[in-house]
Amino acid sequence: MSINIVLEEIKISPSSIIPVLSILHNEKQQLDQISKADLTHLISRTLQLCRSPNIYNKWCGVSIINVLSDNYIVLANEGTNFMTMLITILESYNNTIDVIILKTCVESLNKLIRVIRNKPALTREILTPKLSTIITLYLKNLQYAPNLCIKSLYQIIKHHPTTFRPFANKFSEKLYALMQNGGFVEYPTPLQKTICKALAILPMVEKNEPEAKWALDVDNIIAEIKGVIEIYDEFLNFRDDSELKKLLQKLPQSNTKVFSSLEIDLNESKTLLQISSRVEILTKLLGTYLNEGISSVKVPLGKVFVLIEMICSINMRYLSFKSDVRDTEIKGLIKKTLYLNYQSALGLLKSLLVFKGSLIPHLSSLWSSLAYIVPLSKSGKVSSTDVLNNEALFTDLLSCVSDYLQLIGVFADNTLLVPFVDVALSLSEPRSVPAKPKGQPIPTPQQKKTKKKNVSSAPLSDILSHEHLFTQSRSKHLLHVVRTFFDQVIKRSELPPTQHYKVVKVVIQECVEAAAGNYESTVPGSFRRLLRSTVLNPGYDKYNVLPIVSSIIPNDELLSVFSNPRLPPLPKHVTVFKEQEEQDADFENVPEPEVEAQVSSKESAILKLLDEQRQQEKKDSTRSRETTNASVSTEFSVKRVVNDVVSENRSDKKRKVETVQADFSFKPESLKNDSAPIEENPKEPVVETELHTAASSTVYDNADEPDFEMPEINMEEDSEDEDDE
């Protein structure tokens, strides 16, 4: 039923094309089951809309073709008619027709080509016969929609280089005409990239050795950049830097130029800006050649890094102006063009990041070259004023250094990164309006005081009393670049203590301000990563920032590992002591556990519980035996004590016996009866004692050493007393 609605809507002029396109796009299954009569009506009415002189009807017809080309059945049956109709619209297009018709027609034609590509039968029957005509029409209408037409031709070159070969020279001329136009720098960035990509892929259409043609183009571009840079020899003394001449000699020479020569007139100082514009165009073209060109080529990275070093070496730190350059405006413009050249070199370096590991051998020389860009004051420190005046340049510098630091794990020579750290610290400082504007005279004591009120100083009072309200805000992009740079430097290099302390101070200060700047008092995710890096990479700093960072982000899971370490229990070796044969008799059937050299924490806990249970059973059995022994020994001890007391009363002598504890019981080894005769040389009786304590877990640990020493007894006196009786 919905197909009938579409057919009825496009019968004359659609009131709204959106429902029609929505039905055709979403209900694709109905197109597969459509009757032949309805399909014929749909195609005929669509082509009729394309033939209409009305711009709206024509645009509706082209848009319907764009949707219908997704269906293979429709494409196989009516693909030739669709492509013929679109080509006809392009042939009749001129500047009097709305450009929306051209863009819609080119997009629909590109979709048809993309859908037909890689299908041998459709390519042979539909695309190949029409491809040359399509290329011609794209070149013809390139001036009306340059970005779209160049992108379309780029795809044709990429997939059909042989077919495009006869049109390569014409296309190249059109591209260079756009580049040599003085307004190329003012073109939109997507259009600039599209032009450079198309030029970089043109060597692919060469019949013989396309790689050699690509390498020749790269050398010509490098040689032309070198020629543009040599213009500064007219204003600066190149002889002041002997290394600069060696760098110029390393670069290739070429007589073939991409652009015409520059015309610079010092009477019109603005013509000096052409130098930086030409360098910017050529560096963008070179970067595109290195990225978007032929894949099977050898990229001359060494020449590229020498070129970048040459651009960075031309600076006012080492080179002086010639004596005939006296105009302050010309000097200022030359410095401005140098900064623009540095920015173009940084853009070229970012385009080389696709080569990754191949860049690592050049990093040390790269840091040294980029350090030339950093401005220094007379004291040898980084000039914060120059850094702030060229914020865009030094933001790109920090971004480039951060990207290259991500290619490595650790960078040993931290002295090469110190200038960039100082630049980042200068950019991260808060900026306030100066309290006294430039040009205001400073009063001297000799000047006569007048009673007239100084009206000009009234607005400055607010600056002095409310200085925090006049702080200039920093862009989010700048803050993001600085934080990323700090993060990479802290992770991959150990900075000197001074720079490390300053970086940590800035990081903590910004994190506290960021937490105080929101209602939830939470630290953003980017700051959290930065704080973790400062804790995990303390560098040479003797003091740990963990307590401060933990107070800023107290609930961080990673930092809690350091603040509250939770270590697993260590494995324990279980030692089983051998008991006496009497005590082990009850446990003969219980096998002793085998203790491995290394056990897990869970196994160790189980073994510990089993050992404690076994010890408790041994204690219970020991206590039962001790109770039995104590009852037997008590009878003998009572008799012995009674006899001792009687004998002492008779002889009026007392024997003192020292005991360790009051509950010791003595058990003589042999005591047959109370009236046993005493030998002439009596032996000292052996006394066995038992000590009942709650803390002891084993009995008879040292069987050889007695627990109690029996006091000496004068047996002679005892014998005399017995005789008297």
SEVO-541005 format. One record per residue (C-alpha): residue in one letter; x, y, z. Coordinates in steps of 0.02 Angstrom, whole numbers, plus 50000, padded with zeros to 5 digits. Example, Ala and Ser with C-alpha at 12.3 -4.5 7.8 and 13.67 -1.06 7.14 Angstrom:
% SEVO-541005
REC res    px    py    pz
REC   a 50615 49775 50390
REC   s 50684 49947 50357
//
This chain:
% SEVO-541005
REC res    px    py    pz
REC   m 50000 50000 50000
REC   s 50143 50120 50039
REC   i 50209 50101 49860
REC   n 50042 50166 49796
REC   i 50064 50318 49908
REC   v 50236 50349 49834
REC   l 50172 50330 49656
REC   e 50030 50449 49689
REC   e 50144 50577 49773
REC   i 50272 50586 49631
REC   k 50144 50584 49492
REC   i 50158 50771 49459
REC   s 50257 50867 49590
REC   p 50283 50800 49767
REC   s 50216 50912 49903
REC   s 50352 50846 50019
REC   i 50493 50731 49968
REC   i 50536 50677 50145
REC   p 50395 50547 50165
REC   v 50433 50476 49994
REC   l 50617 50453 50030
REC   s 50578 50383 50203
REC   i 50462 50249 50133
REC   l 50583 50199 49996
REC   h 50728 50189 50117
REC   n 50644 50099 50262
REC   e 50530 49979 50168
REC   k 50660 49896 50058
REC   q 50574 49726 50062
REC   q 50423 49796 49969
REC   l 50538 49849 49827
REC   d 50594 49668 49811
REC   q 50413 49610 49798
REC   i 50349 49753 49691
REC   s 50255 49708 49534
REC   k 50330 49743 49364
REC   a 50195 49870 49322
REC   d 50223 49969 49484
REC   l 50411 49963 49457
REC   t 50390 50031 49281
REC   h 50279 50173 49346
REC   l 50404 50213 49485
REC   i 50553 50224 49367
REC   s 50461 50322 49231
REC   r 50393 50451 49353
REC   t 50564 50470 49435
REC   l 50648 50502 49269
REC   q 50507 50622 49223
REC   l 50546 50725 49379
REC   c 50730 50731 49328
REC   r 50684 50801 49157
REC   s 50575 50938 49232
REC   p 50640 51117 49211
REC   n 50581 51153 49387
REC   i 50731 51151 49506
REC   y 50631 51073 49648
REC   n 50561 50933 49540
REC   k 50732 50898 49467
REC   w 50810 50890 49642
REC   c 50670 50770 49699
REC   g 50702 50654 49552
REC   v 50890 50648 49581
REC   s 50863 50614 49767
REC   i 50745 50468 49726
REC   i 50878 50394 49612
REC   n 51002 50406 49756
REC   v 50887 50300 49866
REC   l 50835 50175 49733
REC   s 51016 50134 49688
REC   d 51031 50033 49850
REC   n 50914 49899 49781
REC   y 51008 49775 49672
REC   i 50856 49725 49569
REC   v 50819 49906 49525
REC   l 51003 49940 49492
REC   a 51024 49790 49377
REC   n 50871 49835 49275
REC   e 50879 50024 49273
REC   g 51060 50065 49315
REC   t 51101 50119 49138
REC   n 50950 50236 49130
REC   f 50994 50313 49299
REC   m 51175 50347 49250
REC   t 51125 50417 49080
REC   m 51001 50536 49161
REC   l 51128 50599 49289
REC   i 51259 50626 49153
REC   t 51132 50724 49052
REC   i 51097 50838 49200
REC   l 51284 50870 49222
REC   e 51308 50908 49038
REC   s 51170 51039 49041
REC   y 51229 51121 49202
REC   n 51292 51301 49199
REC   n 51317 51444 49319
REC   t 51135 51497 49301
REC   i 51072 51338 49385
REC   d 51071 51320 49572
REC   v 51228 51233 49635
REC   i 51123 51115 49741
REC   i 51076 51022 49581
REC   l 51260 50997 49539
REC   k 51304 50935 49714
REC   t 51155 50817 49724
REC   c 51189 50748 49551
REC   v 51375 50718 49587
REC   e 51335 50633 49753
REC   s 51207 50519 49670
REC   l 51328 50477 49530
REC   n 51466 50438 49656
REC   k 51348 50321 49747
REC   l 51306 50231 49586
REC   i 51491 50209 49548
REC   r 51525 50145 49724
REC   v 51381 50020 49718
REC   i 51429 49954 49546
REC   r 51616 49941 49584
REC   n 51685 49765 49613
REC   k 51535 49687 49525
REC   p 51610 49624 49360
REC   a 51451 49614 49256
REC   l 51382 49784 49309
REC   t 51553 49865 49293
REC   r 51573 49799 49116
REC   e 51398 49845 49060
REC   i 51364 50009 49150
REC   l 51517 50092 49228
REC   t 51661 50065 49107
REC   p 51577 50142 48953
REC   k 51525 50297 49052
REC   l 51679 50325 49161
REC   s 51777 50436 49040
REC   t 51624 50547 49015
REC   i 51602 50562 49203
REC   i 51785 50615 49227
REC   t 51766 50747 49092
REC   l 51609 50818 49171
REC   y 51689 50824 49343
REC   l 51838 50921 49274
REC   k 51720 51038 49183
REC   n 51616 51080 49337
REC   l 51763 51081 49460
REC   q 51756 51269 49478
REC   y 51576 51266 49543
REC   a 51600 51134 49678
REC   p 51789 51110 49695
REC   n 51792 51011 49856
REC   l 51660 50884 49800
REC   c 51727 50865 49623
REC   i 51908 50843 49679
REC   k 51856 50712 49808
REC   s 51760 50619 49674
REC   l 51909 50622 49554
REC   y 52023 50565 49695
REC   q 51918 50407 49718
REC   i 51919 50375 49530
REC   i 52110 50391 49525
REC   k 52125 50274 49673
REC   h 52017 50135 49599
REC   h 52033 50166 49411
REC   p 52208 50239 49380
REC   t 52223 50170 49204
REC   t 52060 50250 49147
REC   f 52110 50416 49224
REC   r 52284 50421 49143
REC   p 52234 50530 48992
REC   f 52161 50661 49109
REC   a 52306 50670 49233
REC   n 52395 50821 49158
REC   k 52235 50923 49144
REC   f 52186 50883 49322
REC   s 52361 50926 49385
REC   e 52354 51097 49298
REC   k 52188 51137 49379
REC   l 52253 51089 49551
REC   y 52412 51192 49536
REC   a 52309 51338 49475
REC   l 52209 51330 49634
REC   m 52366 51317 49740
REC   q 52459 51458 49654
REC   n 52313 51572 49682
REC   g 52357 51699 49814
REC   g 52206 51652 49917
REC   f 52249 51468 49941
REC   v 52292 51498 50124
REC   e 52120 51575 50146
REC   y 52031 51422 50074
REC   p 51935 51313 50197
REC   t 52044 51183 50279
REC   p 51948 51034 50202
REC   l 51975 51105 50028
REC   q 52161 51130 50059
REC   k 52179 50950 50117
REC   t 52080 50885 49969
REC   i 52189 50976 49843
REC   c 52349 50913 49925
REC   k 52284 50733 49931
REC   a 52239 50737 49746
REC   l 52412 50800 49699
REC   a 52495 50669 49807
REC   i 52402 50525 49724
REC   l 52430 50582 49544
REC   p 52596 50487 49525
REC   m 52493 50326 49535
REC   v 52430 50351 49358
REC   e 52607 50341 49287
REC   k 52631 50193 49173
REC   n 52815 50165 49210
REC   e 52892 50177 49385
REC   p 52763 50278 49482
REC   e 52875 50263 49637
REC   a 53015 50358 49549
REC   k 52893 50496 49500
REC   w 52834 50509 49680
REC   a 53012 50520 49748
REC   l 53055 50654 49619
REC   d 52905 50758 49671
REC   v 52956 50745 49855
REC   d 53134 50804 49816
REC   n 53065 50949 49713
REC   i 52954 51005 49857
REC   i 53097 50995 49983
REC   a 53212 51091 49865
REC   e 53080 51227 49841
REC   i 53056 51247 50029
REC   k 53244 51264 50044
REC   g 53243 51399 49909
REC   v 53108 51497 50000
REC   i 53203 51488 50165
REC   e 53361 51554 50081
REC   i 53270 51719 50052
REC   y 53308 51761 50234
REC   d 53491 51772 50185
REC   e 53448 51945 50117
REC   f 53399 52006 50290
REC   l 53497 51899 50413
REC   n 53682 51855 50430
REC   f 53690 51669 50392
REC   r 53876 51673 50422
REC   d 53843 51689 50609
REC   d 53792 51505 50612
REC   s 53915 51388 50527
REC   e 53801 51237 50552
REC   l 53664 51319 50450
REC   k 53766 51312 50291
REC   k 53801 51126 50319
REC   l 53614 51094 50336
REC   l 53578 51186 50173
REC   q 53707 51079 50083
REC   k 53625 50917 50142
REC   l 53460 50959 50058
REC   p 53430 50917 49873
REC   q 53443 51042 49731
REC   s 53313 51054 49593
REC   n 53277 51168 49446
REC   t 53096 51113 49433
REC   k 52984 51223 49537
REC   v 52808 51191 49593
REC   f 52768 51377 49608
REC   s 52829 51533 49524
REC   s 52959 51644 49606
REC   l 52907 51763 49744
REC   e 52908 51951 49717
REC   i 52950 52044 49878
REC   d 52956 52233 49887
REC   l 53022 52308 50049
REC   n 52926 52468 50010
REC   e 52771 52361 50034
REC   s 52816 52271 50193
REC   k 52662 52158 50188
REC   t 52740 52064 50041
REC   l 52858 51984 50169
REC   l 52711 51879 50228
REC   q 52717 51785 50062
REC   i 52870 51692 50127
REC   s 52776 51613 50271
REC   s 52624 51579 50160
REC   r 52729 51488 50031
REC   v 52816 51385 50167
REC   e 52647 51338 50241
REC   i 52578 51278 50074
REC   l 52734 51178 50031
REC   t 52745 51094 50203
REC   k 52561 51043 50193
REC   l 52591 50971 50019
REC   l 52746 50878 50078
REC   g 52655 50805 50228
REC   t 52514 50745 50115
REC   y 52639 50664 49996
REC   l 52715 50569 50142
REC   n 52546 50509 50207
REC   e 52425 50494 50062
REC   g 52545 50449 49922
REC   i 52593 50280 49853
REC   s 52610 50147 49987
REC   s 52756 50053 49908
REC   v 52886 50192 49920
REC   k 53035 50230 50031
REC   v 52999 50385 50134
REC   p 53153 50499 50154
REC   l 53130 50536 50339
REC   g 53311 50593 50356
REC   k 53288 50733 50229
REC   v 53126 50787 50312
REC   f 53208 50803 50484
REC   v 53355 50899 50410
REC   l 53228 51016 50329
REC   i 53141 51043 50496
REC   e 53306 51076 50583
REC   m 53351 51204 50450
REC   i 53184 51296 50474
REC   c 53206 51299 50664
REC   s 53389 51356 50652
REC   i 53341 51521 50570
REC   n 53297 51620 50726
REC   m 53347 51780 50810
REC   r 53440 51692 50949
REC   y 53590 51650 50838
REC   l 53568 51761 50685
REC   s 53576 51950 50680
REC   f 53502 52073 50557
REC   k 53609 52145 50421
REC   s 53665 52324 50437
REC   d 53553 52386 50296
REC   v 53395 52322 50384
REC   r 53350 52464 50501
REC   d 53162 52480 50489
REC   t 53078 52421 50647
REC   e 52921 52369 50554
REC   i 53020 52259 50434
REC   k 53111 52178 50580
REC   g 52946 52142 50666
REC   l 52872 52065 50508
REC   i 53025 51955 50483
REC   k 53008 51891 50661
REC   k 52823 51860 50628
REC   t 52860 51759 50471
REC   l 52988 51656 50567
REC   y 52858 51610 50698
REC   l 52736 51561 50559
REC   n 52872 51452 50481
REC   y 52897 51364 50647
REC   q 52711 51330 50656
REC   s 52714 51255 50481
REC   a 52860 51143 50531
REC   l 52762 51081 50682
REC   g 52616 51039 50569
REC   l 52735 50938 50459
REC   l 52800 50845 50612
REC   k 52623 50797 50665
REC   s 52591 50723 50494
REC   l 52741 50606 50518
REC   l 52666 50521 50672
REC   v 52596 50382 50562
REC   f 52773 50310 50546
REC   k 52785 50283 50736
REC   g 52936 50172 50772
REC   s 53038 50239 50627
REC   l 53039 50410 50711
REC   i 53122 50355 50873
REC   p 53304 50364 50810
REC   h 53276 50547 50765
REC   l 53201 50603 50932
REC   s 53360 50671 51013
REC   s 53401 50781 50864
REC   l 53218 50832 50853
REC   w 53214 50894 51034
REC   s 53373 50993 51003
REC   s 53299 51072 50847
REC   l 53134 51118 50930
REC   a 53228 51194 51077
REC   y 53287 51332 50956
REC   i 53107 51394 50948
REC   v 53097 51429 51134
REC   p 53134 51615 51165
REC   l 53259 51658 51299
REC   s 53284 51819 51396
REC   k 53451 51902 51430
REC   s 53468 51804 51592
REC   g 53456 51640 51496
REC   k 53282 51594 51560
REC   v 53127 51568 51454
REC   s 53047 51733 51408
REC   s 52868 51722 51472
REC   t 52819 51880 51377
REC   d 52868 51809 51208
REC   v 52785 51643 51250
REC   l 52620 51728 51293
REC   n 52628 51841 51140
REC   n 52640 51685 51028
REC   e 52523 51571 51124
REC   a 52461 51475 50970
REC   l 52639 51429 50917
REC   f 52694 51365 51087
REC   t 52530 51272 51113
REC   d 52565 51178 50952
REC   l 52744 51150 51011
REC   l 52688 51067 51174
REC   s 52558 50964 51081
REC   c 52690 50902 50958
REC   v 52813 50857 51097
REC   s 52675 50762 51190
REC   d 52629 50663 51035
REC   y 52809 50612 51005
REC   l 52837 50566 51188
REC   q 52697 50439 51174
REC   l 52802 50340 51051
REC   i 52928 50291 51186
REC   g 52921 50217 51360
REC   v 53063 50310 51447
REC   f 53170 50456 51389
REC   a 53337 50457 51478
REC   d 53407 50630 51435
REC   n 53289 50741 51533
REC   t 53390 50899 51501
REC   l 53321 50908 51324
REC   l 53144 50923 51391
REC   v 53178 51060 51519
REC   p 53147 51206 51396
REC   f 52977 51135 51350
REC   v 52932 51113 51534
REC   d 52974 51296 51564
REC   v 52863 51346 51418
REC   a 52719 51243 51489
REC   l 52742 51323 51660
REC   s 52736 51496 51579
REC   l 52575 51454 51487
REC   s 52494 51383 51644
REC   e 52524 51537 51750
REC   p 52372 51647 51787
REC   r 52369 51808 51688
REC   s 52310 51972 51758
REC   v 52291 52145 51684
REC   p 52441 52256 51727
REC   a 52400 52385 51859
REC   k 52489 52525 51765
REC   p 52466 52535 51575
REC   k 52612 52563 51460
REC   g 52652 52741 51419
REC   q 52591 52813 51583
REC   p 52726 52925 51658
REC   i 52793 52885 51828
REC   p 52783 53036 51944
REC   t 52947 53103 52013
REC   p 52975 53197 52175
REC   q 53033 53351 52079
REC   q 52865 53373 51996
REC   k 52758 53505 52072
REC   k 52608 53439 52165
REC   t 52442 53510 52114
REC   k 52273 53496 52195
REC   k 52191 53442 52034
REC   k 52114 53270 52048
REC   n 52190 53135 51938
REC   v 52038 53069 51847
REC   s 52136 52941 51745
REC   s 52187 52842 51899
REC   a 52009 52815 51959
REC   p 51975 52659 51854
REC   l 52142 52584 51907
REC   s 52084 52576 52087
REC   d 51973 52428 52045
REC   i 52124 52335 51979
REC   l 52217 52362 52141
REC   s 52072 52318 52256
REC   h 51991 52178 52154
REC   e 52137 52105 52058
REC   h 52056 51930 52051
REC   l 51916 52000 51943
REC   f 52037 52054 51807
REC   t 52119 51885 51780
REC   q 52118 51833 51598
REC   s 52044 51663 51562
REC   r 52142 51530 51470
REC   s 52065 51427 51331
REC   k 52011 51248 51363
REC   h 52120 51187 51220
REC   l 52273 51268 51299
REC   l 52238 51191 51469
REC   h 52209 51020 51392
REC   v 52373 51028 51295
REC   v 52472 51082 51450
REC   r 52397 50944 51558
REC   t 52431 50813 51427
REC   f 52610 50873 51412
REC   f 52636 50866 51601
REC   d 52562 50691 51606
REC   q 52677 50626 51469
REC   v 52834 50709 51540
REC   i 52804 50645 51716
REC   k 52775 50467 51655
REC   r 52920 50454 51532
REC   s 53059 50559 51605
REC   e 53132 50603 51775
REC   l 53141 50791 51778
REC   p 53266 50888 51883
REC   p 53202 50922 52059
REC   t 53166 51107 52026
REC   q 53058 51077 51872
REC   h 52974 50925 51951
REC   y 52927 51025 52105
REC   k 52854 51166 51999
REC   v 52755 51045 51892
REC   v 52682 50955 52044
REC   k 52639 51121 52124
REC   v 52546 51181 51969
REC   v 52455 51015 51952
REC   i 52395 51013 52133
REC   q 52343 51195 52126
REC   e 52240 51173 51968
REC   c 52158 51015 52037
REC   v 52105 51105 52195
REC   e 52036 51251 52094
REC   a 51943 51132 51979
REC   a 51865 51040 52127
REC   a 51812 51205 52205
REC   g 51738 51266 52042
REC   n 51592 51142 52036
REC   y 51446 51110 52152
REC   e 51493 50929 52185
REC   s 51673 50973 52232
REC   t 51736 50830 52124
REC   v 51898 50823 52027
REC   p 51874 50796 51838
REC   g 51938 50637 51757
REC   s 52083 50721 51667
REC   f 52148 50791 51832
REC   r 52131 50622 51915
REC   r 52244 50541 51786
REC   l 52370 50680 51811
REC   l 52369 50661 52000
REC   r 52394 50473 51985
REC   s 52545 50503 51873
REC   t 52624 50619 52002
REC   v 52605 50486 52137
REC   l 52667 50340 52032
REC   n 52816 50437 51961
REC   p 52896 50536 52103
REC   g 53060 50564 52009
REC   y 53205 50629 52112
REC   d 53089 50710 52238
REC   k 53123 50654 52417
REC   y 52949 50699 52477
REC   n 52797 50598 52429
REC   v 52639 50688 52374
REC   l 52528 50539 52416
REC   p 52452 50618 52574
REC   i 52406 50777 52479
REC   v 52337 50685 52329
REC   s 52239 50565 52440
REC   s 52155 50713 52524
REC   i 52105 50785 52354
REC   i 52036 50621 52284
REC   p 52004 50515 52439
REC   n 51898 50380 52355
REC   d 52019 50336 52217
REC   e 52041 50148 52200
REC   l 52220 50155 52139
REC   l 52281 50270 52277
REC   s 52193 50167 52411
REC   v 52314 50025 52369
REC   f 52456 50134 52433
REC   s 52361 50218 52575
REC   n 52282 50057 52641
REC   p 52385 49911 52573
REC   r 52291 49746 52573
REC   l 52419 49607 52554
REC   p 52372 49422 52543
REC   p 52422 49309 52691
REC   l 52594 49234 52673
REC   p 52609 49044 52659
REC   k 52655 48956 52822
REC   h 52759 48799 52849
REC   v 52669 48681 52968
REC   t 52790 48590 53086
REC   v 52730 48433 53176
REC   f 52824 48391 53337
REC   k 52855 48210 53380
REC   e 52768 48163 53541
REC   q 52809 48026 53660
REC   e 52754 47851 53617
REC   e 52625 47855 53755
REC   q 52544 48015 53689
REC   d 52552 47961 53506
REC   a 52466 47796 53542
REC   d 52295 47874 53524
REC   f 52339 47953 53357
REC   e 52422 47809 53267
REC   n 52283 47797 53140
REC   v 52286 47982 53100
REC   p 52409 48019 52956
REC   e 52512 48176 52969
REC   p 52476 48304 52832
REC   e 52605 48327 52696
REC   v 52665 48506 52693
REC   e 52719 48573 52526
REC   a 52854 48701 52504
REC   q 52730 48828 52442
REC   v 52543 48824 52476
REC   s 52407 48945 52440
REC   s 52328 49054 52573
REC   k 52168 48950 52573
REC   e 52262 48785 52595
REC   s 52369 48863 52732
REC   a 52213 48915 52828
REC   i 52139 48738 52815
REC   l 52301 48659 52876
REC   k 52307 48781 53021
REC   l 52130 48734 53075
REC   l 52171 48549 53066
REC   d 52329 48575 53168
REC   e 52235 48673 53302
REC   q 52103 48536 53313
REC   r 52237 48404 53330
REC   q 52326 48504 53466
REC   q 52163 48526 53562
REC   e 52133 48338 53559
REC   k 52311 48310 53624
REC   k 52280 48434 53765
REC   d 52120 48346 53817
REC   s 52205 48176 53821
REC   t 52354 48248 53917
REC   r 52242 48328 54047
REC   s 52150 48163 54076
REC   r 52312 48069 54104
REC   e 52379 48207 54218
REC   t 52221 48197 54324
REC   t 52246 48010 54347
REC   n 52429 48029 54395
REC   a 52391 48169 54515
REC   s 52266 48062 54612
REC   v 52395 47923 54635
REC   s 52538 48037 54684
REC   t 52431 48129 54812
REC   e 52420 47974 54925
REC   f 52608 47954 54933
REC   s 52641 48138 54957
REC   v 52520 48146 55105
REC   k 52607 48002 55192
REC   r 52777 48077 55159
REC   v 52727 48245 55226
REC   v 52653 48167 55385
REC   n 52812 48067 55420
REC   d 52918 48221 55390
REC   v 52818 48324 55512
REC   v 52827 48192 55649
REC   s 53014 48172 55631
REC   e 53042 48359 55635
REC   n 52940 48380 55791
REC   r 53043 48249 55878
REC   s 53210 48322 55831
REC   d 53151 48504 55839
REC   k 53225 48529 55668
REC   k 53138 48589 55513
REC   r 53184 48555 55335
REC   k 53151 48693 55210
REC   v 53096 48640 55037
REC   e 53095 48769 54897
REC   t 52963 48744 54763
REC   v 52923 48843 54607
REC   q 52736 48836 54624
REC   a 52623 48783 54764
REC   d 52533 48651 54663
REC   f 52687 48546 54626
REC   s 52665 48364 54679
REC   f 52811 48248 54706
REC   k 52809 48066 54660
REC   p 52956 47958 54715
REC   e 53009 47829 54591
REC   s 53009 47685 54718
REC   l 52916 47683 54882
REC   k 52867 47509 54939
REC   n 52823 47545 55122
REC   d 52843 47680 55252
REC   s 52970 47587 55360
REC   a 53096 47542 55225
REC   p 53275 47528 55289
REC   i 53395 47663 55238
REC   e 53554 47614 55148
REC   e 53724 47671 55205
REC   n 53756 47766 55048
REC   p 53583 47820 54997
REC   k 53552 47888 54825
REC   e 53458 48047 54796
REC   p 53280 48005 54751
REC   v 53218 48049 54579
REC   v 53068 48163 54585
REC   e 52952 48184 54439
REC   t 52847 48343 54435
REC   e 52706 48399 54324
REC   l 52658 48578 54289
REC   h 52480 48615 54239
REC   t 52467 48778 54141
REC   a 52341 48837 54015
REC   a 52471 48907 53895
REC   s 52571 48746 53871
REC   s 52519 48639 53726
REC   t 52647 48496 53738
REC   v 52710 48387 53879
REC   y 52886 48320 53909
REC   d 52967 48428 53777
REC   n 53138 48402 53859
REC   a 53137 48234 53940
REC   d 53320 48238 53991
REC   e 53310 48393 54102
REC   p 53205 48377 54264
REC   d 53077 48511 54298
REC   f 53113 48510 54487
REC   e 53273 48484 54587
REC   m 53252 48390 54751
REC   p 53332 48478 54901
REC   e 53474 48389 54991
REC   i 53423 48292 55147
REC   n 53540 48246 55291
REC   m 53507 48061 55299
REC   e 53623 48035 55449
REC   e 53520 48140 55565
REC   d 53364 48050 55508
REC   s 53443 47883 55546
REC   e 53493 47940 55724
REC   d 53318 47996 55758
REC   e 53251 47830 55704
REC   d 53376 47739 55817
REC   d 53321 47841 55965
REC   e 53146 47786 55937
//
